[in-house]
Amino acid sequence: MKALIQRVSEASVRVKGETISAIEQGLVVLLGVEKGDSSADVDKLLHKVSHYRIFSDAEDKMNLNVQQIEGSLLIVSQFTLAADTKKGLRPGFSTAATPVLAEELYEEFITKAKIQEIPVGTGEFGADMQVSLINDGPVTFWLSS
């Protein structure tokens, strides 16, 4: 399981021209599920995402996590993160989870984030989405379980 996280001052997701979710300060989490991923990977990756210290403290050092700044998560499924890009000029998706498994683990990630009492916005699994964001920094990290 992989996540590309971006520290944002605001972000939103649109589907068919309609805004379905928006957050202010927090993290955009682009979530990719791979073959072999499980609930254990959800737990491990969510712990990293929710505790990763990438927000500035009073001394302007990256020492605070999203919970400490009372920020939000905007969680968006993105199967392209599971792409194999090692060879050629076209990505391969043989390492991506099946849509059934990917949706199950995506929904589990969202549910468990909400249990941690982090405000959560979401994309729509399998939809053609337009994600808008203001990357604060810019600060972007690639995390894996």
C-alpha positions as CSV (number, residue, x, y, z in Angstrom):
1,M,0.0,0.0,0.0
2,K,1.3,3.4,-1.0
3,A,0.3,7.0,-0.2
4,L,1.5,10.2,-1.7
5,I,0.8,12.8,0.9
6,Q,0.8,16.6,0.3
7,R,0.6,19.2,3.0
8,V,-2.1,21.6,1.9
9,S,-3.8,24.9,3.0
10,E,-6.9,23.7,1.2
11,A,-8.1,21.0,-1.2
12,S,-11.2,19.7,-2.9
13,V,-12.5,16.9,-5.1
14,R,-15.0,17.3,-8.0
15,V,-16.9,14.7,-9.8
16,K,-18.9,15.6,-12.9
17,G,-18.5,19.3,-12.1
18,E,-19.8,19.0,-8.6
19,T,-17.6,19.4,-5.5
20,I,-18.1,16.3,-3.4
21,S,-15.5,17.0,-0.7
22,A,-13.3,19.8,0.5
23,I,-10.9,20.5,3.4
24,E,-8.9,23.4,4.7
25,Q,-5.4,22.8,6.3
26,G,-4.3,19.2,6.4
27,L,-3.2,16.5,4.1
28,V,-4.2,15.2,0.7
29,V,-3.7,11.5,0.8
30,L,-3.5,9.8,-2.7
31,L,-3.9,6.1,-1.8
32,G,-2.7,3.2,-4.0
33,V,-3.5,-0.4,-3.1
34,E,-1.3,-3.2,-4.5
35,K,-1.8,-7.0,-4.7
36,G,-1.1,-8.6,-1.4
37,D,-2.1,-5.6,0.7
38,S,-4.2,-6.3,3.8
39,S,-5.8,-4.7,6.9
40,A,-2.3,-4.8,8.5
41,D,-1.0,-2.5,5.7
42,V,-4.0,-0.2,6.3
43,D,-3.1,0.1,10.0
44,K,0.6,0.6,9.4
45,L,0.1,3.2,6.6
46,L,-2.6,5.1,8.5
47,H,-0.4,5.3,11.5
48,K,2.4,6.8,9.4
49,V,0.0,9.3,7.7
50,S,-1.7,10.4,10.9
51,H,1.6,10.7,12.9
52,Y,4.0,12.0,10.2
53,R,5.4,15.2,11.6
54,I,5.4,17.6,8.6
55,F,3.6,20.7,10.0
56,S,5.5,23.6,11.5
57,D,5.8,24.2,15.2
58,A,6.3,27.6,16.9
59,E,10.0,27.5,15.8
60,D,9.0,26.8,12.2
61,K,10.4,23.3,12.3
62,M,8.5,20.3,11.0
63,N,7.6,18.8,14.4
64,L,3.8,18.5,14.4
65,N,1.4,15.9,12.8
66,V,-2.0,16.5,11.3
67,Q,-3.8,15.7,14.5
68,Q,-1.7,18.2,16.5
69,I,-2.6,21.0,14.2
70,E,-6.3,19.9,14.2
71,G,-6.1,19.4,10.4
72,S,-8.1,17.2,8.0
73,L,-7.4,14.4,5.6
74,L,-8.7,14.4,2.0
75,I,-8.3,10.7,1.0
76,V,-8.5,9.9,-2.7
77,S,-8.1,6.5,-4.3
78,Q,-5.4,6.5,-7.0
79,F,-4.6,3.1,-8.6
80,T,-1.9,4.7,-10.7
81,L,0.4,4.8,-7.6
82,A,0.7,1.0,-8.0
83,A,2.0,1.4,-11.6
84,D,5.2,-0.4,-12.6
85,T,7.3,2.3,-14.4
86,K,10.6,0.6,-14.5
87,K,10.6,-0.4,-18.2
88,G,9.4,1.4,-21.3
89,L,7.3,4.5,-21.7
90,R,3.9,3.2,-20.7
91,P,3.0,2.3,-17.1
92,G,2.0,-1.3,-16.3
93,F,-0.6,-2.1,-13.7
94,S,0.0,-5.7,-13.0
95,T,1.0,-4.9,-9.4
96,A,-2.3,-3.1,-8.7
97,A,-4.9,-4.7,-6.5
98,T,-8.2,-5.9,-8.0
99,P,-10.9,-3.2,-7.9
100,V,-12.8,-5.2,-5.2
101,L,-9.8,-5.4,-2.9
102,A,-8.7,-1.9,-3.6
103,E,-12.1,-0.5,-2.7
104,E,-12.4,-2.6,0.4
105,L,-9.0,-1.4,1.8
106,Y,-9.7,2.2,0.7
107,E,-12.9,2.2,2.6
108,E,-11.2,0.6,5.6
109,F,-8.5,3.3,5.6
110,I,-11.2,6.0,5.6
111,T,-13.2,4.3,8.4
112,K,-10.1,3.9,10.6
113,A,-9.1,7.5,10.0
114,K,-12.5,8.6,11.2
115,I,-12.2,6.4,14.3
116,Q,-9.1,8.4,15.2
117,E,-11.4,11.5,15.1
118,I,-9.5,13.1,12.3
119,P,-11.9,15.1,10.0
120,V,-12.0,13.2,6.7
121,G,-13.0,14.2,3.2
122,T,-13.0,11.6,0.4
123,G,-12.9,11.1,-3.3
124,E,-15.3,8.7,-5.0
125,F,-13.7,5.3,-5.7
126,G,-13.4,4.5,-9.4
127,A,-14.7,7.9,-10.5
128,D,-13.1,10.4,-12.9
129,M,-12.1,13.0,-10.3
130,Q,-10.6,16.5,-10.5
131,V,-8.5,17.2,-7.4
132,S,-7.6,20.8,-6.6
133,L,-5.2,21.7,-3.9
134,I,-2.8,24.4,-2.7
135,N,0.3,22.5,-1.7
136,D,1.7,24.3,1.4
137,G,5.5,24.5,1.1
138,P,5.4,22.7,-1.2
139,V,5.6,19.6,1.0
140,T,5.1,16.2,-0.5
141,F,6.1,12.7,0.7
142,W,5.8,9.2,-0.6
143,L,4.9,6.7,2.2
144,S,4.5,2.9,2.0
145,S,3.3,0.3,4.4
